[in-house]
Each structure stands twice: as structure tokens, then as C-alpha cells.
Amino acid sequence: MKHVIIGAGAAGISAAQTIGQLQSNDEIVIISTDDAVHSRCMLHKFISGDRSVSELSFIPDNFFKNNNIRWLSGKTVTRIDTEKRQVFFNGDPEPYDRLLIATGAQSFIPPIDGLRDAKNVYGLRDLPDAKIIREKAAQANNIVIIGAGLVGLDAAYGLIEIGKKLVIVEMAESVLPLNLDPYAASKYKTKFEEAGCVFHLGSKLTSVACDTSGNIASVTLEGKGQLPCDLLIVAVGVRPAVEFLKNSGITNEQGIIVNKYLATNIDGIYAAGDATGLSKNWPNATEQGKVAAFNMCGIPTIYADTFDLKNTINFFGIISLSVGQPLSSTGDVEHLRESYDRYEKIIIRDGVPIGVILQGNISHSGFWQYLIKNKINIASIPKSIWKVSFADFYGIETNGEYIFG
């Protein structure tokens, strides 16, 4: 059996390793545009110079050799022939018996006139992005970042480390709007401002002006006029990287459509990670790669744990963790606790925890993640919410075993 995997990210690497463990005699091939395996979470450290390319890797040395994997690196897949079961890249075909599409996602550039055609506009998604940003930033005097979410602030953090002053534009009224409430987020905004960043919150990019070379020279914000710009980083979201699926017959909407076994509508073809739109974090992509691998090897396995509403943030030594929904709605109950080095918030809806923010100390986060993910009602527990623990949900059978209930 020959397994071909497109993509060398978390899902692809996880799948390849799992297949090797399950079917050691099967042939495994990874095809990837990337020529270096790397963690996206660490790209800002490459921009700052804190880590080299090799130090971004999340696999051991000799991983491909030790797992008997043939890696075709630096190869971009252009199309798939599902009838002949062949993958094409650079004009060459690679046959397969089982295929996994784990190509991840790519930065989304908004359809603003001139923005997509300008030469000095970059997203921050993969190592090539980080390389070009670091190269261009060395000569840039007016760097603008669109988006103050995790990716935008990652880029800013890396650039601050090499002495750059930045302007950050965000449509929301606070930074990290999808991850934290305004109060917790304000701690990071203050630190970034102290490091020389200027924020334009509640602002929208409406147009860009380019010079005769096709580089952006300035950007215009709605109601705020122009800002000089010689390097623009766009961090406003991603889209599944699946353009090569055109005319393949594989169903693709906001990502590749898969069933509970991560199989596509075409026999023998599976998908995992950001290419499906199911994954928004590293652990989920890794788990999807494993599940897909089991099914590719003929071992029926369901992908059941789709919960991905968890983020860990660490800038300037301030660590935060959010699980579930960071903002409450009408009728929700908020429980807040704060000290000089800690901020905690729990949101309850109809007796069920739906969101938690822990800042300064993220211990006990696994407990709240369990309650939120499993929608466990705690209304009947007669104690302070800050003292609720797993002990409140377990009893003991006559044989001494713990039971949940």
C-alpha cells in the first residue's frame, strides 16, 4: 500500500508517523511546498533572530529516514487526478493508493484595490513569509500591521525584538478580540505601546497608494487619513490552501468536506488540519492526522473531539489562557477575581460554564476546559465557584472505583 500525504505540517507529519507505526511495510511519501518542517507558533522568534530554521522544527533529527518516509520537499502540488490516482507537482505525477490532503491554510488578503497586487504586502503563515518579512523589515521605516489578533501581535513582537516601531490597525475596539475580553487584552496593549507600537483600534483600512514600482507607499484608514507605509503585514484571517483541487471532483466549500472518518467524497482520499476548516489549533490538527492515518490503514476510527476553543498567549512575560467564549451575552453571569498579578473570569450560562479567562496563573485550566467542552451544569454545587473541583463530580463505588456523576 502506498500512502501519499500532501503537506508537512502538524497533520501531515502526525499522519505519516502513525501510518509507519501501524503499517511498517507500507510506502509513505510526503509532498510539501515547504523545504523545512517548522512550527508556525514560533515564526515570530525567527523574525526576531531568537531561533534558526532548524530550531523551528518540531520533529527529531533524521525523522524521515528513521520512519522510512520519502519526503519530496519544495514541491507544490498543482492538481490531483482522482481517476488515475495521481498527484501532480512541477509536471511530475506521483501515484497513490491512499491520499491525505493536509495542505493547511494561507493568509487572506482583503479585496481592497491595489492591496493584492502590491509587492510589499505579506501575511505571516509559514516560514517563507517569516523569511521575507525579516528581510524586508531590515530596510523598512514605516511598518503597518493590519490585525491585532494572535498572528498580528506575533509579527509585532518579533519586529519589536529587532528594534522596529510599528503601527497596528484593528477593526475591533480592543486587541486580541477573539481570545480575551477588553480588560485582559488591555494588559498586552499597554506593553506593546511601551515598546513603541501605535494602535488604531476601531479602524478600517479603506485604500492603499502605490509608488511607480508597485510598492505600497501609504495606507488610508477610514476617517483617520493616511499613514506612511513601506512594509504592510496583513493578519486578518486565513483560508484553506486548496486551490489545486479545482476540477478534481473533491467537494470543497469553506474547506474540504469530510465525514466523521475524515474521508472525502472520493474513495481513498482523506483530509485533515486547516485544509478542512475543522482545525484552528495545533493539537486538533495533530489528532486529525492520527485519525486519518488509522482510516487510511483500514482501521475505522472516528474523529470525535472537535473542541478547539482554547488559546494560550504569552507576550512580555504575561501569560493568559482562554477557553470557550471570552465575552458574555445578555443573561450570562460573570464571575471575576483579580489581584495584583492575576485576573480570572468565568462566564456561566444557564448553570453551565461557557468561557474562562485566566491571566497571570493558568493552573486549573484543564478542569474548566473539561466542564466547558462537556457542557456540565454546576448550578447545584453549593460552594463558591472558585472552589469547585473534580472532587465535586465524583463518587466512589462499593469496590472503591471512582464514578462520574
N, C-alpha and C positions, 0 to 999 in steps of 0.2 A: 504494500500500500504506500502510495506517495502522497504526502501532505504538503501543500504549498500554503504559506502564510504571507499575506501582504501587509507589511508594517512591522517595525522593530521597536514598538512602544511597549507599554505595560501589558496590554492584552496579548499582543503578538508573542512577546518573549515568554510570558506565562504559559501560553498555549503550547509553544514549541517544547518547553521544558517538560510539561505534563505529558505530551504525546511520547516523548522519549522515555519517560518513566513507565508509561502504560504499554507501549509497543516498541521495544528497543530495536527491533529489526526493521521497522518501517523507515522509509526515506523522509527526511524533513528538510524543506527548503524555505528560507525566509528571503523575501524580496523587499527592499526598502529604499526609499529616496535618501534617507539618512545614511551617512557613512560612518557614524559614531552613535552607539547606543547612549542615551542620555536621559536624565530626569528633568522634566520641564520645571519642576518645583525649584530647581537650583540654577536656572538660567540667569537670574539676577546676580548670582555670585560669579558667573563667568564674565558678565558685563563689568563688574567691579574689579575683576582680576583676582578674586579670592580663590577661584578654582580654575584648574586647567580643563581641557576637553576630557582627558582621561579620568579626572576626578569627578566628572558629572555622571559617569557610568554607574548603573545600578546592578550590573552583573559582574561575576567574578572574572578574573583573567582566564583566558582560554575557555570561556563559556561555550563557544560554538564548537570547538574541537572536542571538548570533554563530553558534550551532549550529542555529538555526531550530527550537527546541523550544518547544512551548506547555506552560507549567507551571501546573497547577491546584493551587495551594498552599492549605494549610489545609482540605483536603477529605479526609474519612475514608471510604474505601470500605466499603460495608455489605453488598454482595452482588455476585455475578457470575452472569449468565445466559449459560451456555455454549452454549445452542442458538441464541439470538438474537445471540450475540457482543456483549454489552453489559456494561459495568461501571457500577454504581450507587453514587452518593455523594450525600448530602443529598437523596435522592429523584430526582436527575437521572441520566439514562443517558448513557454515553459509548461509542459503538460502536468496535469494533476489528477489524482483520484478524489481527494478531498481538498477543499479550498476554504481558507479563513480570510475574511476581509477585516483587517484591523488597522486601517489607514489613519485613524484618529480624526482630528478636525483641523481647520485652518482659520486664521484670523479673518473676521468680517470687516470689510472696508465699506462704510456707508456710501450710498449712491449720490454723493454731493458732486456737483460739476467740478471736474478737474482733479478731484481727490484720488480717484483710482488710477489716473494716468500719470500723476506726478512721480518724479524719480526719487524724492527724498521722503517717502511715506512708508512706514514699516509697521507690521504687527510684531508681537512677541509671543511666539508659539513654540518654535523649535530652535535648535542650535544654529542653523544658518541665519535666523532672524537675530539672535543674540550676537553673532559674529559681525553682521553688517551694522547693527546698532552701535556696538562698541567702536568699530572702525570710524563710522561717520560722526559719532559723538565727540571724538578726539578733536575734530575741527569745527564743531558747531558752537555757536554762541547763543543762539535762541532756540531752545528745545521746548516743544509743546507736546504734552501728553493728553490725549482725549480719552477720558475714562478714569475714574478714581476707585475702581474695584480692585480685586486682588492682583490682577495682571498689571494694571496701570501703576499701582503702588510698588509692585515688584520691580518694574522697569525704573521707576523713580528712585527706589532705594539703591539699586545698582549704580545708577548715574550719579547720585549724591556721593557715593563712595569714591568716585574719581573726580570729585570737585565741581560737578556741574550744577548750575542754577536752573530751575525748571518752572514752567507754568503748567498747571494741571487743570483741565476743564472737565466738569462733571455736570450732567443734566439734573441729577438728584440734589437735594439740599444738604446732603452730608456725604462724606467719603464712605467707602465700603457699604453701600446702601443695601446690598443683597445679603450681607453677612452679619451686620451689627446694627443696634439701634443708634440714634444720633449721639447719645451720651457716651457710649463706649467708643464709638468711632471718633469722637472729638479728641480723645487722648492721642490718637495717631496723627490727626490733622495738626495738632499743636506741635508735635515732634517734627513732622515734616516741614512745617513753617519755620521752626527754629533752625532747621538745616538749610534754609534758603528757598524753599518752594513757595510759590504763589498759587493760591487756589481761586478758581472762578466756579463756584457752586451754583446750581440752578441755572446753568448757562448752556447754550447750544451753539455748536459750530454751524454756520449757515453757508459760508463760501470760503474759497481759497483763491489766492492770487499767485500766479507762477511767473518766474522770470523767463528770459528768452531761451534758457537751457532746459526748461521744463521742470525746474525745481520750485517747490513752494517757497515764496518769499514772505508771505503773510497769511494769516487766517482772520476771518471775521466772526465775531461772536454776536449772537442776536441781542440787540440793544446795548452792546458794550464796545462796539467799534473793532478796530483792527489790532492784531498783535504781530510783531515781527516773528518770523519762524524760518529757521534753516534746517530743522530736523523735526519731523512730525511722527509721533508714535501713537498708533490707534489701538485702543484696548477696550472695545465696546461689545465684545462677544465673539463667538466662533460659529462656524458652520461645518458639518461633516465633510470630510475630504473625499468625495465620491464622484467627481466629475467623469472619471474614466468608465463609469457604469452605463453611460449613455448607450442605448441600443443593445444592452446585454440581456434585457429581459428581467433583471433583478429588480424587485419592487423597492422603490426608494421615494420617500416623501420628505419629512424633516430628518432624514437619516434612513438607513437601510431597515426595512421592516423584517423582524424576526419573530419566531414563535417562542414558546417557553423553553425550547431546547437550543435556542439561538440559531436555528436553521432559517435560511431564507426561503423564498418560494421556489427556488431552483434546487433540484436534488443534488446533494453532495457539497453545497456551498453554505457556509456559516458566516456570521459576522459578530464582532464583539468590540467593546470600547466605544469611543466617541463617534465612530463611523455609524453606529446605530442610533445615536441620540439618547441612549439609555444611561450612559455613564457620565457623571460630572466630577468624579474624583478617582484617584489612583487605586484605592482598594477595590472599588467596584469593577474597574477595568481589568484588574488582575484576576478577580474572581470570575468574570465573564470569560476570560481567556481559558481558565481551567475548565469551566463548564463546557465550553465549545470543544475543547480538546477531548473530553470524555465522550461526547457525542460523535465526534469525528472518528473516534476509535471504536464505535459501535456499542458504547456503554451509555444507555439512556439516562440522562441527568438533567434535572430541571433547574433553571436559574430562577431562584425564588427571592433572594434578598436584594430588592431593588432600592432600598433606602439609601439615599446619598446626600441628605440634607445635613452635612457636617463639614465644618471648616475650622482649621486651626490657623491662626495668624500670629506672626511674631516679627515685629519691627521695633528697632531701638530698645530691645530687651523687654518690651511689653508683650506678653503672650495672652492671647484670647482664644476661646473656643466657643463656637455657636453650633447648636443642634436644632433642627426644625425651623420654625418661623421666628425670626428675631423681632418682629413687630406685632403688636396686638391689634385686634379689631374690636368694634363695639360689642360689649358684653363679656369680653375676656377679662380675667382677673390677673393683675400683675403683682408678683411678689419681688421686692427689691431689698438688697442688702449691700451696704457699702462701708468700707473702711479706707484708711489712707493708702493701702496698696492692693485693694481688692474691690471688684464690682461684680455682683451676681444678680441675675434676673431670671425669673421663672414665669412663664405665661401658661395659665390654666384656662381651658375652655370646657365648660360643662363637666368639670371634675377631672378632665384628662389633660396632662401636660402636653403642650404643642410646641413649645420652644424654650430654649435655655441659652443664656449668655453667661460665660464665666470668664472673667478678666483678672489677671494677676495670679490666680491659682486655679488650675483646671482639673484638680483632683476631683473625684466623684463624678466625672463627666460620663463614664461608661454606664453608670446607674441611670442617669437621666436619658441618655441615648436609648437605653433599653425600654424605659417607660414610654418615651415619645414614639419610638418605632413600632411598639406593640400596642399603642393606644390604651394604656392601662389606667383605669379610673382610680384616683386616690382620695376621692371626696370623703370616703367613710373612715379614713385613718385619723384617729383622734389625737393628733400631735402637731407640733409646728412643722410646716413644710420643710424647714431646714434640717429637721432631724429624721425625716423619712429615709429608710434604707431598705435594702433587700430583705432584711430580717422581718419587715412588716408584711411580707408576701409569702413567707414560707412557714409551713407547719412540719411536724415530724410524724411519720407513720409509726405504727407499733413495732416495726422491725428496725426503726432507727433511721430510715431514709428520709431525706428532705423532700417535701412536695410543695409545688407552687399552687397557691390558691388563697 
